[in-house]
Amino acid sequence: MNFAPKLAKTLLSAAAIALVTTTAWAATITVGGKNFTEQLIIAEITKQLLESKGHTVDKKDGMGTKIVRAALENGEVDLYWEYTGTSLITFNKVTERLSPEETYNRVKELDGEKGLVWLAPSAANNTYAYVVKPGNAKTEGMETISDLAKAYNDGKDILMGTTAEFPKRPDGLIGLEKVYGFETGRANVRPMDLGLAYNALANGDLDTIAAQATDGQIAALGLKTLKDDKGFFPNYALTPVVRKEVLDANPDLKETLETVSKKLDDATMQRLNSQVDVEKKTIETVAADYLKSLGM
């Protein structure tokens, strides 16, 4: 009996299975990221970490919030780190006040219906925060955002630095003005890169910044954070979000990414951000050093 055809068919099938398995594992994972320091750092940490685990990674960072989210939904990006409050308000249009846990559970449920999986959240809460420089006559004595709102209502020309997105966001200036009952006035808003905004605040060219709570410059420049006394800003827990089909094909991603998310907190992110923005270390170096500190 001639076993050659059967043997050849068996070998061919085995080779095909091996090829499919190898291709699935070797498929490039595209890591997305936004266009500010914290996001650039976390995207690079993710890239280096996944590569150390044998994955081929394509990093696409530097995108706007809506752009990177759209890229995740349409499959151009496989995963990126998002903030719970951003998904709650900007993407899912939920306006009710929720606790941090409720916020996470709600976005996990709503985004899950879109094929997006929220992994374990970090303790890093990069919520918005208004900061002022002590010694500035226009803001001296301010303790709360209500104090800032009163100053605008009293007609004071307080120059506010923001990101390009903040004035247009419902969880940004639009919503803040409604809750606190004031109008900044277009002439008083200066959209710009946050790094430049911090320099302008330090030099006295700005009076306040709509900053992010984990920014490294806040402590480095000795700035004062105004209390959100009406509790407008929601919790913004930094969390890895992965397309379900990608996670199903690469189940190891969950444990790998959660190893990082479970260790991040406000102090850690402030330190990493400061290393880039204040100490001028490269994104790649900061990411590598952080992973080494975790033994990874």
N, C-alpha and C positions, 0 to 999 in steps of 0.2 A: 504494500500500500504506500502511496506517495503522500507523505505528511508535509511536504514542502509548502503547498498552498495554504494549508491550515496554519502552519508555523509562521509563514509570512504575514498572514492576516492577523494572527495573535500579536506578533511583534509590532505590526503597524498600529493596531488598536492601543497597545501599551504606550507606544511612542506618542500617539495622539493625545492620550490621557495625560501623559507627562508634560506635553507641550501646553495643553490647556491649563494645567495646574501651575506650571511655571509662569505662563503669561498672566494668569490672574494675580499671582503674587508679585510679579515684576511690573504690573501696570502702574503707571505713574500716578502718584497722589498729588493733586494740586492744592496747595495751602494758600489761602487768601489772607489779606490783611488790609487794614485801613491806613490812612495817611498821616498818622502822628506817632510820636516816639514809642509809647507803650505798645501800640499795635505792631510796629516794626520790630520791636524786641520779641514779642510773643510769637510772631510769625517765624522769626529766625530761630528761636528756641525750638519751635515745633519742627521746623525743617531739619535742624541738626539732630534732634532726638529721633525722628522717624528714620533718617538716613542711618543712624547708628543701629537701628533695629532691622536694617536690610531693605528698607523701602526706597524706591526711586521717587524723588520729590521735585516738583516744580513749584517754586514760590512766586506768587503774584500778589504783591502788597502795594501799598501806596494808593489804594482806591478809596473813593468816597463811601459813606455808609450805605446808601441806597444801591450803589453800583455793585459793591461786594455781595450784598444780600441777593440782588438779582442774579449775580453770577453763581451763587450757591444754589438757588432755586432752579436755574436752567442747566446746571451741570458743568459750567465752565470752571467752577471751583468746587472742590470736594469737602473742604472743611475750613473753618476759620473760627476765631474766638470773638464771640459777641457779648454784649451786655444785656442782662435780663430786662432792665428798664427800657432800653432801646427797642427791643422786640415787642415788649408789652404795648408801648405807646405808638411808636413810629410805624411798626409793621402790622400790628394787630389792632390798633386803634382802641385799646382799652384805656379808659380814663378814670375809672374808679380807683380809690386809694387802697393799695394792697400792702401787706407785710412782705418782707424779703422772701419768706418761704412761699407765701401765696403767689408772689410775682413769678418766682421760678416755676412753680407747679402749673401756673396758667400758661406761660409761654411754652413750656414743655408739651402741654396738651395741644395747644393751638398750632404750634409749628410741627408737632408730630403728625397732624392731619395733612401737612404739606410734604411729608417725607423727610423731615429734618429732625435729627435726634440731638437733644440737649444732654450732654454728659454731666458728671458731677460738677457743681459750681465751685468756684474758688471763694475765698473769704475776702478777696480784693474787690472793694466796692468803689469803682471809679465814677462816682456820681459827680454831677456838676457842683461847683463851689465858687462863690464870688470872693475874690481876694482883693485887698487894698494894701497900700504901703504905709506903715506908720510914719507920721510926720507930714503927710500930705494934708494941707489945710482944708481941701474940699471934702475929704472923707474922715478927717480926724474925729474921733468920738463915736463913729459908727460901730455897732455891734451886730446888727441883724440886717437881713435883706429888706425888712420893713423900713429901717432907717434909710437905706439906699433909695427905696421907692419914694419916701417922703421928700428926699432931696430933689428928685426929679420933679415931683409935684409942686415943689416950691420954686421951680424954675431954674435950678442950678444946672450949669453946663458941665456935667460930669462925663468925661470921655471914657467909653467902655470898649475894651478890646475883646473880640470874640473870634472863634473860628468862622469860616465862611458858612458853615451849616447852621450854627447855633441860632441866628436870628430867624431862620425859616422853620425851625423844628417846633412841633407842638409840645415837646418836653423841654424846649429851650425858651427863647425870649418871648415867643408868641403866647405860650401858656403862662409863663411867669408874670407877664404884664397883666393878664386877666385875673390871676389869683391875687396878686399884690396890689392891683388897682393903680397902675401908673403907665406912662408912656415915655420911653427913652427918647424918642425922636431920632429920625434917620441921621441927622447931623452929628449926633453924639455917639454913633456906633462905628467902630473901626474894625471890619473883618480883616483878619490877617493870620499868618502862621503863629501858633501859640508861643513858639520860641522867641519870635520877634516881639510879641506882645509883652512877654515878661521883661525883656530888655527895655521896652518903652515905658513900662510901669516903673521899673527901677530908676529910669532917667527922668521921670516926671512928665513924660509925654502922654501918658494915659493915667486915668484916676482909679480905674478898677478893671478887672479881667473876669470874664466868665470862664473859669479854669476847670480843671479836672482834679478831683480830690487826691489822686495818687501822683500828681506831677512832682517831680523832684525839686523843681525850683522854689516851691512854696517855702520849704524849710531852709533851703540854701540861701534865699534872699531875705529871710526873716519877715515874710509877708503874713498878714492877718486874714483869717477866713471869717466871713460874715455868716452868722447862724441863719439857717433856713427855718425861720421861726414859724412859718405856716406849713412846713413839711411838704413843699411842692415837689421837689425832686425825688423820684422813686429810687429804689435800690438798683444799682447797676453792677451786679456780680459778673465778673469776667469769667466766661464759660466756653469750653470748646463745643462747637456745633458741627455735626457731621451728617452728610446725606446718608439716608438709611441704606441704600443699595451699596454704597461704598463701605459702610460699617459691616454689613452682612458679608461682603466679600473679604473684609479684613478685620475680623473680630478682635484681633490683638490691639487695634487702635484704642479701644475703650480703656483697657488697663494702662496702656502707655501714656495716653493723654491725661488720665485721671491721676497718674502719679505726680504730674506737675500741678494740675488744678487744685489738688488737695493740700498743696504746700504753699500756694500763693496767698499772700495777705496784703493789706495796705502798706505796711512797713517795707515788705519785700519789693513791691512794685515801685514805691517811692525811691528806694535805694537803686534799683536797676535803672529807672528813668533818670535819676540824678547822675549816674555814671556816664550816661550818654550826653545829657543836656548840659550838665555842669562840668564834669570832669573830661568831657570830650573824647571818651573812649568810643571805639567803633561798635556798631550793633553786633557784628559777628563776634567780637571779643567778649562783650558783656554776656551774650547768649552762651558762648562756650564756657566761660568761667562759672556761670550759674549752674549749668548742667554738671560741671565737674564738682561743684559744691554739694550737689545731690548724689554724687557717686554714680552719675549716669554718663 
